[in-house]
Amino acid sequence: MRSCALLVFITLGISQIAWSQTYYPAEELLRLEKAISYHFDPLTLIGEIHYQKKYIRLLPYENFYTVNSVVVPIEKPAIIQEGSLYFSAELFEEILGELSLPIRYRFRGKKIQLEKAEPLPQLRGEIPTVIVLDAGHGGHDPGAFGYQGVREKDITLKVTKFLGFHLKSAFPKTKIVLTRRKDTFLPLEKRSSIANKFYSDRYRTIFISIHCNATLSPLIHGFEIYHLAINPTNMANRETELRENLLVGEEKIRELTSRLVHAQIQYESKLLSRSLEKIMQKELQGLVSSRGVRKADFAVLRYALMPAVLIELGYISNPREAQLLLSERYLNALAKALEMGIRLYSENLP
């Protein structure tokens, strides 16, 4: 009896902690698309979501779900309330992306605002017809400063030029666009608006923004790849987000946060992130370790109308990584790995 009482206490404690945040009923999924099926078994506590070829299973209070038997970790799991399954905003966003629905959404307090969206062009199995490469910072905005005065804006421009060369050689029919070719300043909204000019049903366009990271500790190292999410997973992501969004005014931030996020773009952005990370880990042979695929609310990604990622190539505040990123031989190898990652993304498109 004592152990049963303890179990009830722990369960109630978890539920109370979880409900300090906003949660949404899983049945909200049924509003999205008639073809979605959802079932929650109160005996086994298993929730199941089916849509086309996607099959998602999850349990309350577990920090993961499975999609087609692949385990996906999450930080804010589902909970039970009044006998039904409820999702955290983070989990709801994950599921919307996994289903890859042509809808737009945003969270407004305790409600989810939803609307239909135009589906992305389905040029299956093809290399993107337009690839827009964005060298972060530039001009009077040096970006982060690193070991022995290394400047982020210089590294990002070199890598972008190398990557542009490799992409043009590998995919001669693809249009390669660089947002800047010199040490010039561009506002964040201008960078993605260059890419948005190529958004239409005739093109499959992707947007890649290239950056370097820095922190107070010289011990932190590794590359990171971000895709858009309005619920970042941890405070470390929030710090990077604040730094990258530094040049966006309050009015622009309000405008961005009022926009609805496209779930299908999120899914393909995640697919691009995973493809790039997989190849970078393989091709860079441990020279720089991966800190994983992450989520953040970067303004430069919010503005984009197509699949978009932001890459932090490494920490220039780390002496070893700063030296690597000053090596043109290494930058060339890094750019080649990114080109191979884009190819893998194209091969894995649904």
WOFENWO-V386614 format. One line per field, one symbol per residue. ss: DSSP state (H for helix, E for strand, C for the rest). phi: phi as a letter, one per 20 degrees, with the letter a starting at -180 (. if undefined). psi: psi as a letter, one per 30 degrees, with the letter a starting at -180 (. if undefined). A space follows every 50 residues. Layout:
ss: ???
phi: ???
psi: ???
This chain:
ss: CHHHHHHHHHHHHHHHHHCCCCEEEHHHHHHCCCCCEEEEECCCCEEEEE ECCEEEEEECCCCEEEECCEEEECCCCCEEECCEEEEEHHHHHHHHHHHC CCEEEEEECCEEEEEECCCCCCCCCCCCCEEEEEECCECCECCCECHHHC EHHHHHHHHHHHHHHHHHHHCCCCEEEECCCCCCCCCHHHHHHHHHCCCC CCCCEEEEEEEEECCCCCCCCCEEEEEECCCCCCHHHHHHHHHHCCCCCH HHHHHHHCCCEEHHHHHHHHHHHHHHHHHHHHHCCCCCCEEEEEEECCHH HHCCCCEEEEEEEEECCCHHHHHHHCCHHHHHHHHHHHHHHHHHHHHCCC
phi: .fffffffffffffffffefdeccfffggfffafffdcbcefeemedccd bleecdcbcfmdeacdclmeecfcecffcdblmdecdfgffgfgfgfffl efcdbaecmeddecbfcfffgdefmdfgfccdddefmpmfdfmfdcglmf dgfffffffffgfgffffffcfeeedddfbdcececfgfffffffffeea fecddcccddbcdbbfefefboeccdcfbecgfbffffffgfffegeeff fffffffefeeeffffffffffgfffffffffeelmfceeeneccbdfff efffecgbccdefrdfeegffffffeefffffffffffffffffgffeff
psi: eeeeeeeeeeeeeeeeeegflklkkfffeffekffkkkkkjfefgkkkkk jcgkjkklkkgkhllkjhgkkjklfjlllkkhglkkkleeeeeeeeeefh kilkllkjcglkkklllkllkiikglkkfkjkkjjkalbfjfbkkakhgk keeeeeeeeeeeeeeeeeeeiffkkkkkekfailkklefeeffeeffgjl ffkjklkjkklllllfkffklllkkklkkgikfleeeeeeeeefgegkle eeeeeefflkkjeeeeeeeeeeeeeeeeeeeeffhgeklkglklklikef eefkglkklkkjfljffkeeeeeeffjeeeeeeeeeeeeeeeeeeefgk.
